[in-house]
Amino acid sequence: MGRIKTTFIKRKTKELLALHGNAFTTDFEQNKVITARHTSVQSKKLRNIIAGYMTRLKKKE
């Protein structure tokens, strides 16, 4: 089983997907850079969680 994502992570990721969906890919390393560019999240851990969730959503598409 995996870790459960909080509502904040899901909301921020879906907002980013709606605004900049074409910029994101299925590569986690690229998504980290793009997430840092488009959000003001202070913590590296939150940035990585958002990027990981975005990667998962893009692979699902």
C-alpha positions, -999 to 999 in steps of 0.1 A, spaced: 0 0 0 10 36 -5 9 68 15 -23 88 14 -21 122 -1 -36 151 19 -63 174 5 -37 202 2 -15 181 -21 -44 170 -43 -58 205 -46 -25 221 -55 -17 194 -80 -51 197 -97 -48 235 -99 -13 231 -115 -27 205 -139 -55 229 -149 -32 259 -154 0 243 -168 -10 207 -177 9 206 -210 42 215 -193 42 184 -171 55 150 -182 57 115 -169 93 122 -157 96 129 -120 129 149 -123 114 173 -148 82 177 -128 102 187 -98 117 216 -117 84 227 -132 66 225 -99 93 247 -83 89 272 -111 51 274 -109 44 272 -72 56 290 -41 59 259 -19 87 266 6 96 230 15 115 206 -7 94 177 7 61 192 -3 75 201 -38 86 165 -43 52 151 -31 33 174 -55 57 165 -84 53 128 -76 15 130 -76 16 150 -108 38 123 -124 13 96 -113 -16 116 -127 2 121 -161 10 84 -163 -27 76 -157 -38 98 -186 
